[in-house]
Amino acid sequence: MAGSTSKTVYDIFQSMEYGPTSSSTATAQSWLELHSRSLGLFVDGKFVSPSERQTRVVVDASGQRLGSTVCAEDEDVTLAAESAVSGFKAWSGLSCFQRAKVFQSFGSVLQRHSQCLAELGDLVQTPAPASALIRLAQYYTGWAQLRDTLIPDWTPQGVVAVAVSDDCSLYSLLLKVLPVLAVGNAVIVTPGHGTALPVLLVATIFMEAGLPAGTLNVITGKDLSLGIKVAQNPSINFATYAGNKMDGERLTRETAGWGVPVSCSMSTSAICPFIVFESADIDSAVDSIIETAFKKKKDCQWVLCVQESVWESCMDRLKVRMAAMKCLPLSAESDRPIVDAAVQEAQQQGAIRPLLDLYYLLCPSELLQKASPSEVKFKCLPLSGNHSPHGLAASIWTEDLTLALESVKSLSVGTVWVNSHSVLDPSMCLSGVKDSGNCTDGGREFFWQGLFQFLRPRLSSPLPRSSPVSVDYARFGSTASRPVVPGETHAADSAQSPRSYMQFVAGKQCKAESGSSGSILAPDGTVIAYCPDGGRKDVRNAVEAAIKCQPGWKKRSPVARAQSLYSLAESLELRRRDMAMSLLAQTGIPLEEAEMEVELSISRICDWAALCDKEGGGMQSGSAMSFAEPLGVVGVVLPDGQPLLSLVSLLGAALAAGNAVVMVPSEKHPLPALEFIQVLQSSTLPDGLVSIITGSRDQLTHALANHNVVQAIWYWGSQEGCQYLQYTCCSPLKNLWLHCLEEREAGKGGHDWAVSHPSLLEEMWRKATQWKSVWIPTA
């Protein structure tokens, strides 16, 4: 080895000391020296160093100082936002071909500086292989070129804020930034401590490639507080986050009520199963276990699950492999007492020393503080990870393709690697499930999964920005805080005319658990009917019925689901006159308009039936396969406008994707939904698949938000309700689709349910699905 004249190769391998600094690392060091090891904020295409700012020191693995970054303050956030707005106008004004040329140039410049960037990532302990970064640039060059060709009905969100935690990898950060730019958005990046220096280098590379000034801004700070300030800025149209769960929850809660949609990829420190079946190539599986254990930086924690029949064989091979291996040094000497205490505890419980070493490799020191060896079971039943709150990924080892594909469908995770692990490619979408995320990154072809979150249909207006209102989160939706509805009555009075309706739960009509009911008023204020006043127990019963029914509905073929939706349309056709009269009585619209809404509703259900086996398929190319899956149980709080058409539009989207639905009709216009119960009963939909519960919107929203099994909520309601859902639905994480009726009524845009443009139907279908990717290695 160069520079090691006093030591032989044998001596070096015995000591395992680090070698001298390589020329590529010197290149990274020279870039730092070029900036005097003091990096400012990257705003409007150049570095700026505001005066009187605190700095944050960046060190390498040995604790040596690499440089420092500036800690931005409020005025710096405002300056970056103004720069991004002007940058968005310039960038989005370019043609797709012109944007693709910039990306192509970026790929070339990145290739020239890739070794410097990779070495800089190694210095700050955020490794990113140069080949992976170049592949990202090449992939999104194509999407910059094809956006208007393949998805012409969608337009960029505007200015997007990208925030990451300190432990997020550079690859995960760029997997957010590059698609944001590729589809024409401007971006403000608030990197973590480990990614600050590399992403500042990426920003300079983009400027060298010809990116308009202000399109990419990088502002650094002490912690996630800066990312929260950026997301709260009025110029931001969308915010996305990657990193650990704790910071993701904080970002979601502190941006509640600001009117900015937030997507989260909480991949860091997720616990993923590494499953070895008896039909696996045990030697290859053991090699991968060792490779995973010795990986320099782990984005997730692996739990080894071995089928009992091959447990002994697998452990014997691991012992042989580990007996000839050198021990790794601790990342810090302060970790030694933690490791020694864990070893002693495990030995007292009868653990074998080689397996203890394996435990340390699979579970690094930071995890030892949270779990003792007795809590981690290597010998466990496969597929037991579905009860975990984590749903990032899994690795399956088997030579039986049928078993592999069945396991893929059974696991509640976003990515499954078959006979491999941790394979990353931008063409394969990464989609977290449960607490591992509510968005998709990456994806390819006409499915463009990872681009969807950064686009909106051209026909829909951007979400209006707002400021948080005062909300008592502990009392929101409680019976005590619910305003009294005029004309409210109890069960004893409901026997009087007019008619008393029942709600629809578990496939049958029933009264509310509370036994009370409320008045349904005509436009002139007269009472025309009574409806049940549902509550938390009614939501619980509906969700329990949905849990039992949804797995079977999900397993039905798209053709079978389509036939059930066609039967629903036929049932609605038979009750056309009754539905029109209910619309007339409830809303006061002319009979002709009511009949037209019924006609459009029938047509909309048929649209979803026709799309069932068109949109529900999958995509396969080479070794990667992606397919859409239902979310599970979806809670839908319906809008006041066009009460029948909005109901069937949202219901059709959810059912076509394979979900079960709990619907809360409009408080103002519940009558069409109650009449629709007769349509549901005469259709072939399974009992429990759809429930309709009437009552206080806030009270039922509170019940849906606090039910752990409800995976998504689509909400049309008050600003307080939107803010409450954003604050509450981050633990456990839910997919949210929020619409503030107060803003819509003020003339700031709304949804015209009569429009059946493909982009609007596509948006609803996207909200009803999540993506799963499978990687199958080929020879």
N, C-alpha and C positions, 0 to 999 in steps of 0.2 A: 504493500500500500504506500502511495506517495506520502513522503513526510514522516514515515515510520521506520527510519533506518536502524534504530536501536532495538527493534522488536521483530521477531519472526511472525509469520502468519499463525503458527501454532500458539504463540504467546498472546496474540491479539484475540484469537477465538477463545482462549482460556479466560482472559480477563473481561471480554465483551465490552471494552471501553469504546467510547465514541471516537471516530476518526477525525482528522483535521477538516476544517471548513472547505467545502468544495467550491469550485468556480461559480456554479449556479447559485449557491447561497451567497457568494460574494456579490453576485448581480443584484439579489434582493437587498443586501446590505448597502450597495452603492445607490440604489433607488432611495433608501431611507436617508442616506447621507446627502443626496441631492436636495432633499427637503429639510435638511438640518435636523433630522430625526424629530421634527415637530410638525405634525400634519394638522392643517386647519380644516375648515368645513368646505365641502365642494358644492358651490352654489353658482348657478348661471354659467356653468361651463368652466369654472376656474376655482382655485383654492383661495379662500378668504380666511383671514385670521383676525377676528374681532378682538378689540382690546378689553382688558379687565375681565377675562374669562378664566374659569378654572380649567385645569388640564387633568387628563387621566393617563397614567403611565402604563405602557404595554411592555410586558416582559416575555422572555422565551421560557423553555422548559427548565432551564437551569437557574432561572431567576434574574438573568442579566437584562438590563434595560435595552429595549429595541427602539423605543421612541415614545411619543406622547400624542394624544389627540385632544382637541378642544371640546369642552363641554358646552353645548349650545344652550341659549336661553330663549325666552319668549320672542324677542325681536328677531332672533335668527330664524325661528320657525316661520314667522310672518314673511321674512325676506325670501326664504326657500319656497313658501307657498306662492308668493307673487311670481317668482321666477318660473315655477312649474306651470302656472296658468298660461304665461306667455309661451313657454316651451311647448305646451300641449297644442296651442293654436298653430305653431309652426310645424310640429311633427305630424299632427293629424291632417294638416293641409297638404302634405305630400301624398303622392300616389303610392300604391302598394309596391310598385316596381322601385320607386325611389327609396322607400324605407328598406326594402330588401337589399338594395345596393349598399346601404349603410351597414346593415347586418353582415353582409358578405365581407365588406371591408373590415368590420369588427372581428370576424372570424380569422381573417388573415393576420391582422395586427395581434390578436390574442395568441395565435400560433407562434408568432415571433417572441412574445413575452410570456408564453405559457410556463416555461421552466422557472422564470422569475416569480410568477404568481404562485406556482406550486410550492416553491421553496419558501416563499413568504408565508403561505398557509402552514407549512411544516414548522416554521419558526414560532408562530403564534398558536401552535397546537390545534390548528383547524385544517387538517390535510385535505387536499382536493386534487386528485390525479389530473394531470394536464389533459390527457386524452378525454376524460369525462367532460371537462369544461369546453373543450373544442367541439365535442359532439353536441353539447347543448347549443352552442352558437350556430352550428351548421343546421341543426334541426329547426330552430326558430327563424333562421333565414328563410326557409321554405314557407313557414306560416306567414311571415311578413309579406311574401309575394302572393300567397293564395287566399288571403283573408276575404277580399271582395269577390273572388271567384267562387269560393265554396260556401261562404256565409255572408252573402250580400245584404241580407235583411237585418244585420246586427251592426251596432256602432260602438265605439269605445266608451267606457264609463267617464273618462275625463282625467282627473288627477288622482292617482292611487298612492296610498301610504303603505309601505312595506316595513313591518317591524319584526324583529327577531330577538330571541333571548340570548344571553351570553354564551350558552352552550350549544347554539345552533351551528350547523356546519355551513361552509361556504357554498357547497353544492345545493343545499336546501334553500339558501338565500337566493342564489341565482336562478333556481327553478321557479321562484316567484317573480324576480325582476325581469328576466328575459321575455316571458310571455306577455307581461304587462306592456312592455315596449313594442313587442312584435305586432300587436293588434292596434297600435296607435295611441296608447295612453302616455301621459307623463307620469313620473314616479318620484317620490321622496322616500329615501331609504334611511332608516335609523338602525344601523347594525349593532350587534352585540359586541362585547369586549373582544372576543376572538376573531370576529370577522371585520372589524373596523379597518385595519390596514389593508387587507386584500381587496375589499370592495372599493376603497378609495383608489387603489391601483386600477381596478376594473373601470371606474369612472373616467380616469385619464385615458385609458385605452379606447373607450367609446368616443371621447372627444377627438382623439387622433383619427378615428374612423369616420368622422364627419357628422356625428349626432348633433342636432341643433342645440344651442346653449339653453339650459333650463329644463330640458327634457328629462335629464337624470340628475337629481340632487342627492347628496349624501351629507347628513348632519349627524354628528356623534354626540354622545352624552354619557352620563354616569350610569344610568340604568334604563329600564323600560319606561320610566316617567316621561322621557322625551318622546318616545313613540306614541304615548297616550296624548300628549299635547299636539302632536302632528295630526293624529286622527281626529281630534276635536276641532281643528282649524276649519273655518267655514268653506275654504276652497277645496277641501278633500271630498271626492265623490265616492270613494270606496277604500276600505282598509283591509289588509290581509296580514296574517301573522304566522310565523313558524317558530317552533321551539318547545319549551316544556309546558306542562299543564298549568302550573301555578301562575306563571306570567300570562298565559293565555286567558285564564279566568279573570285576572286583574284587568287586562286590556278590555275584555268584553264588558265587565261591570262598569268600568270608568268611562266607557264611551256610550253607555246606555242613555237614551234620550237625546243624543246629539244628531240623530237622523242619518247616520252614516252606516251602511251595511258592513259587517265584519265577518270575514271567513278565517278559520283557524285550522292549522295543521299541527297538532300537538304530538309530534313524533318522537321528540327527545325523551329518553328514559322510559319509553313504553316497554312493557313486558310482553315478549312474543314467544310462542311455543316452537320448539325445535323437535319435531315428531319423527321418531324412527320406528317403522313397522317391521314386522318379522320378515317381510318380503323384500326388504331393502338390501342394497349392497353395503354391508356393515363396514367394510374397510373404507369405502368412499365417505360414508356418513361420519366415521371417526375422524378422518382427515379434515372434514369440514368443521367438526366440533373443535378440533385443535386450532384450525385457522380462525374460527370465530373468537376463540378464547384469547388468541394472541393479537387480535386486530388492534391497531394503534389507537383508534378512537371509535367508540361504539355509539351509534345514534340510538340504539335500543338495547334492552337487556334480554338475553335469551334464557329460557327455562327448558331444560332437557327433559323430554318425555319419551321413554323407551317401552315398547311392547314387552310384556312380562316374559314371553317365551325366548326373547333374545337379550334379555337384560344382562345375564351373566356373560354372554359372549361379547357384548358391547363393552362392558366394564373391563373385561380381560384385555381387550385390544387397547382400550384407553390407558390401562396400567403399563402395557408394554411401550406404547408411544411416549408416555410421560416419564418413564424410567430413564430414558436416554436424553431427556431435555434439560437444558439449563434453566435455572430459576430467573425470572424477570425481577429487576429491581423495583422497589416500591416507588410510586410516583412522588411520595413525600415521606420523610422519616416519621412524621407525626402520625402516619397511618399504622405504624408497627404495633402500638398497643391494641388497636382495634382488631388487627389480624390475629395477634397472639391470643386475645381473649376469645375470639371466635373459634380458634383451633382447640383451645382447652375445653370449651363448652361442647364442641362436636366430638372430641375424643371421649369425654365423659359419657356421651350418649352412644358410644360404640362405633364411631365413624372410622373408616380406614384412611390412612394418611394419603395415599395417592388420590383418592376421591376428594379429600379435602383440598388438595392442590387444584384439582379440576374446578371445585367450587369457587376458589379464589379467582381463577381465570375467567369463569363465566360470570361471576358476580364481583365487580370491582369494589374497591374499598368504600366508595360513597354509598353503595347499596348495603354494605355490611352494617352501616349505622341504622338501617331501617328494618332489616330482617336477619334473624339468626339462621344458622344452617339447618336447624330443626324445622324451620318453616318452609324450606325449599325442598321439594320432593322430586327426585329424579325418576323414581319408579312410580309412574302414575298412568292412569288411563288416558289414551289419546282423545283429543277433541274436548277435553274437560275445560279448555281455555275459553269456551263460549260464555262462561259465567263470570269472566273477568271484565272489569270496566274498560280494559284496553282492547283495541281492535285494529292495530296497525298492520301487522303482517304475521306470517307463519311460514315455516320451512317443513316440507313433507318429504320423507325419504322412503320410497318403495319402487319396486320394479313392476308392480301391478298397475297398469294405466287406469283400469276401471276403479280400483280402490283410490287412486290418486284423485280422479275427477269427482268421485263421491265425497271424498274428504274436502276438496275445494269448495263444493257447494254447501257442506255442513258447517264449515268454519265461519264465524262471524268476524272476519277481518277484511281489510281492503286489498291486500296483496298476498299471494301465495306463491312461493318458489318450490317447484318440484325437483327433487334431487339437486338442489342448489340453494344458495342463500345470498341475500344482500346484493342481488344483481340490479343495477340501476341503469335505466335508459329512458330518455325523455319521451320515447314513443309508447312506453308503458305507463299508464296512469297510476299515480299513487293516491289512494283514497282512504282516508281514515274512517273507521266505524266506531260508534259509541264515543268514548271520551278521547279517542285518538284524532278526531278532526271532523269537520262538517263541510269539507270542500275536496276538490280533486285537483291534483297537480300533474301536469304532463298529459299524454294522450295523443292519438294520431287519427289520421284519415278524416272521414266525414263525421266522426264522433267528437273531435275537438274538445274532449272533456276538460282539459286543463285551461282552456281559453274562455270557457263559458262564464266564469265568475267575473271576468274583466270586460265583459260586453253586456249590452242591453239591446232589446229589440228597437229598431228605429221608430216604430209606431208608439212606443211607450216613452213617457217623459222621465227624466232623472228624478230620483227621490228628493223631495224638498228637505233642506237642512232646517234644523230646529235647535232650540236650547232645552236642556233638561228642565222638567217641571218638578214640583215638590210631590213626591210619592212616598207614602208610608208602606214600604215593602212588606212589613210584618202584618199589616192589616188590609192590604189590597185584596179586594174580592171577598172579604169576610161578610157574613150576614149583617153584622152590626154596622159596617160602614157602607152598606148598599143603600142608595137612596130609595125611598118608598115610591113605587109606581102608582100613579093615579088609577083608581078603580081596582086596586089589588084586592083579591078576595081569598077565602080559604075554602077547603074542601067542603065544608058544611054548606056554603052558599053556592057552590058550583053546580048543584043539582038543578038550579033555576035555569030557564032558557036565557040567552041563546045556548048554542051547542058547546059542550065541553070536549076538548080533544085530549088525546093521550100521547105520550112520547113513544119513541120506538127504540127499544133496547133488546139485544140478544134475539132478534128475529120476531119479536112480538110487541104489541102495544101494552103499555103499562102506565100507571100513575107515578108521579115523583115520589121518591122515598120520604120526602118531608110531608107529603099529603096535601100540600098547598098548591094553589094555582094563581095565575095572573090574568088580567084582562087583555084581550086583543081589540084594539081600537080601529075604527074606520077613520078615513081622513077628516070627517066632521066631528070626531071625538066620541061617537056612540060606541057602545060595547057590542061587538059582533060575534065574539066567541071567547072561550076561556082556554088557556093552555097551562100545562104543568109547570111548576116553578122548580126546575131541576137543580141539583147541587152536587157536592163532592161524592156522595154515595152513588148517585146515578152515573157519574163519570167512571167511578171505580167499577161498577157492574158492566158498563159498556166496554171498558178496556179489557176486563177479564174475558168477556165474550169474544172480543177482537183477537186476543192472544190465542185463544183456542182455534179460531177460524182461519187466521191469516196464513199460517204455514201451509195448510192445505190449498188455499187460494193461490199462494205463491208457486206451488208445485204444479198447478194446472198449466197446461200448454197455453201459449198466447191465443191459439185458435179457440180453445175452450172458453177462455176469458172473454174473447170477442163475442162468442155466441150468447153468453150471459148478458153482456151489455146490449146486444141486439134485442134480447127478450125484455130488457128494461125499457128500451125505446118503444117496443110494441105495447107494453103495459101503459106507458105514458100516452101513447096514441089513443088507446081505448078510453082514457080519462081526460081527453083533450078539453072537453067542454067544462068539466068540473074545475080543472086547473085554471082555465081562463076566467071563470067566474070568481075563483078565490083571489086571483090577481086584481080583478076589477073591484071586488069588495074591500081588499086590503089597501091598495095603493090609489084607487080612484082614477086610474088611467082608462082611456076609452076601450071599449070591447075589442075593437080592431087591433089596437096595440097589444092587448092582452093575448089575443089569439096568435099574433105574430111572435110574441115571446115564447109561447108554447111551441110553435112551429120551429123556431130556432133552437129551442131546448131539445126537441126530438132529433133535429139534425145534428146538434153538437154531440149527443150520446152516440149517434151513428158514426160521427167522425172519430171518436175515441175507439169505438169498436173496430173500425177499419184500420186504425193505426196500431192496434194491439200487436199484431204479428209483423209489423213493419219496423216500428221503433224498438220493440222489445228484444231484438236479436243481439248478437254479439259481433265482435270484430276479431279477426285472427290474421296474423301475418308472421310467418316464420315461427319463432319460438315464443312470441308473446301473444296472449289472448286476453281480451277485455270484454266484459259483458255487463249489462245493466241489471241491477237487483232492486227490489222494492225496499223502501225504508223500514217498513213494518207497520206500526200503528200511527196514523196521521190524525191529529186534531185540527179541525177546520172551523174557524169562527167566521161566519158568513157576513158579507156586506149588506147594507140596506137596499142598494140599488139593484133593479132587475132581480128580484129575490129567487125566481125559479131558474132563470138562465144562468145566473152565477152559481147556483147550487149544482146544477147538472154539469156545468163546465168543470168545476173543481172536483166533483165526485167522479166524473168520468176519467179525468187525468189520474187520480189516485188509484182507482180500481184497475184501469188499464195497465198500470205499472205493477200491479200485484199487491197493493197495500190494503189494509183494513182502515176504516174511516169512522171517526166519532165527530159528528157535525153539530154545531151550535147555530141555529137559525138567527137571523136578525131579530133583535128585541122589538124593533119598530114594525117589521113585516114578517111575522112568523107563520102566517096562515098558509101560504103556498107550500112551505116545507112540511107542515102538518098534513096537508092534503096529499103530498107526495108519498107519505107513508103507505097509502093504499097501493100506489104504484110499486113500491119496493116489495110489499107482501105478495103481489101477484106475479113477480118476476121469479127467475130461477137463481137469484143470488143466494149464497149460503146464509143461514141464520147467524147473526152476530157479526157479519162482515161490515154492515153499515148500521150505525145507531144515530138517532136524531134526538137531541136533548134540548128542550126549551128552558128558558129561565134568564137570570141575570147574566149578562155578558161577562162582567168582571168576575163574578163568583165562579162561573164555569171555566173561564180562562185561568183563574188561579188553580182550580182543580187539575186542569190539563197540564199546566206548567210544572206542578209538583208531583206528577205521576211519573215514576222512573221508567215505565215501559213505553210511554209515548215518545216516539223518536223524532217527530217533527210537528210543528204547529204553523198553520197558515192563518194569519190574523188580519181582519179588517175591523178596526175599532178606534178607540181614543188614543191620544198621544201618551196618556198615563199607562194604558195597557201595553203599548209598544215598548215603552221604557221599562215596565215591570218585566216583560218577557225577556228583553235583552239582559237585564240584570240577573234574573233568576235562572234562565235556561243555559247557563254555562257549566253547571255541575249538578247532575250529569248534563253533558253537552247535548243540545237538540238543534236540529235544522230549523231555522226560522225564515218565514216569508211574511214580512210585516208591511202593513198599509195603514196609514193614519187617515181615517175618514174625515177628521176635522180639517186637515190640509186640503184634501180633495174637494170638500164642500166649499172651501174658500177660493176655488178656481185655480188651484195649482196643479192640475192634472189629475187624471183618474183612469180607470179601466173601463173601456167600452166593451161590454160582454157580447154585444152583437157582432163585433168584428171577429172573423175566424181566419185571420191571416196566419200562414204557417209559422211565422216567427213567434207569435203569441202562444200558439198551441205547443210549439217546441219548448218555450219557456216553462209552461206548466208541466210538461212531461219531465223536463230536467229537474224541476223542483221535487218531483215525485220519485226520483231514482237516486241510487248511489252506484258507484262503479267498483267492480272487482277485477283485478288483474291476475293472470296466472303466467308464470314463466316456466316453460318446459325446455330444458337444454336439448340441443340436437348435436349429432356427430359433426 
